[in-house]
């Protein structure tokens, strides 16, 4: 799900967390560089819950964990338990509700003070936050 918001291109390593790429020539016009700039993830201050899967061809697990470690406000990370769950499955899988949507609703309930949240990986605290 993070890719939907933080970089739409399918090259995991090169584009994670980057602004939209218009192609090298137009990027030069729009951004002043051939490659789109990275988002400053430290500017995201809203509490965030990130779901990822090990079978996502658009975003690698280590990239999700790295993004979560940079974001400031207690970012929660949850790995989708089905190993074969892919990027498209976030919207189209028969079990998307069980694998993701129910957890999103639970997180929203926690944020509103309605329920405790279980099953999420603890946020990584960076040295600059200590």
N, C-alpha and C positions, 0 to 999 in steps of 0.2 A: 504494500500500500504506500510505502514511503516513496517509491518511484513515481507514483501518480502525481505527487506534489513536488518532488525534489529532483527532477531530471528525467525527461521523457525519452531519452535516447537509449538504445539497447546495448551499448558498450559499457559493461559494468565498471571497469577500472577507470576509464577516461572521463566518464560523464557524471559519476555519482555526485549529486548535490550541486549540479551546475544549472545555470539559467538556460533558456531555450537556445538551441543552436540553429542559426539561419543559414549555415554554410560559411566557409572561411571568408569569402569576400564580403558578404553582408554582415558577418560578425565584426569585421574590421570597421564597418560604417557604424553599426549599432553600439558595439562595446569598445572599439578601439584596439581589439586583439583578435587573432585568428580563431581562438577558442573562446567559448562563452565563459564568463567568470563564475567562480564558485559562489554559492550562497554562503553568507556568514551565519552559520547555524547557531552561533552564540546569541544572535539577536532574537531567536525564537524563545519566548518566555512563557508561553502557555503550556500547561502540563499536557504531556503528549503520551499516547499509548501507541506503540509501534508493533505491528504483527509482521512476521516474516516466515518464509519457508525455505528449506534447503534446496528445493527443486525450482526456485525462481530463476529464470534465465536473465532477468533484467537487473536483479539486485542481489548481491552476495551477502551471506550471513555476516561476515566480518565487516562489511560496509555498514550494515544496519547497526551493529554494535558500536562501530566507530562513530557513527552519527549520533547515537544515543549518548555516548560519553562526552560529546562536545556540547550538546544541548543543555541548557541551564536548569530547567525547572522540573526535576524529578521525573525524567522520562522513563516510562515503563516499556519493557520489551518482552514480547511473547512469541515463542516459536510455535508455528502451527504444527500440531502433533502428527499429522499424516505426512509421511516422507514424500509421497508422490504428489502432494499439493503443489500446483504451479501458480504462476502469476495470474493467469486467466481464471483460475479457480477462486480467487478472491471474490469474483462476481458471478461465475457460472457454475461452480461445483454444486452437486446435489447436497453436499454436507457443509457448504459455506456458512450456513447459519450456526451449526454446531461448532465448527472449527474457528470461526472468526466473529460473526455478528453477535452471538450471545456474550462473548467476552467484551466486545465494544460496549454493549448495553450495560454489562456489569460495571465496567470502568466509569461510564457516565453516572450510574447510580452511586458509586463511591464518591465521585466528585460532587455530587449533589447532597451527600451525607445520608444516602438511603441504605447503603450496604457495604460490608467489608469486601476487599478484593483479594482473591487467592489465585495462585498459579502464574504469577508474573515474576520474571527475573528481576532481582534487585538492580537498581541503577548503579552504574560504575561512577564513583566519585573521582574526579581528576585532582591532581596535586594543586592546581590553582584555586580550587574551591575549599581546600582544607585550611 
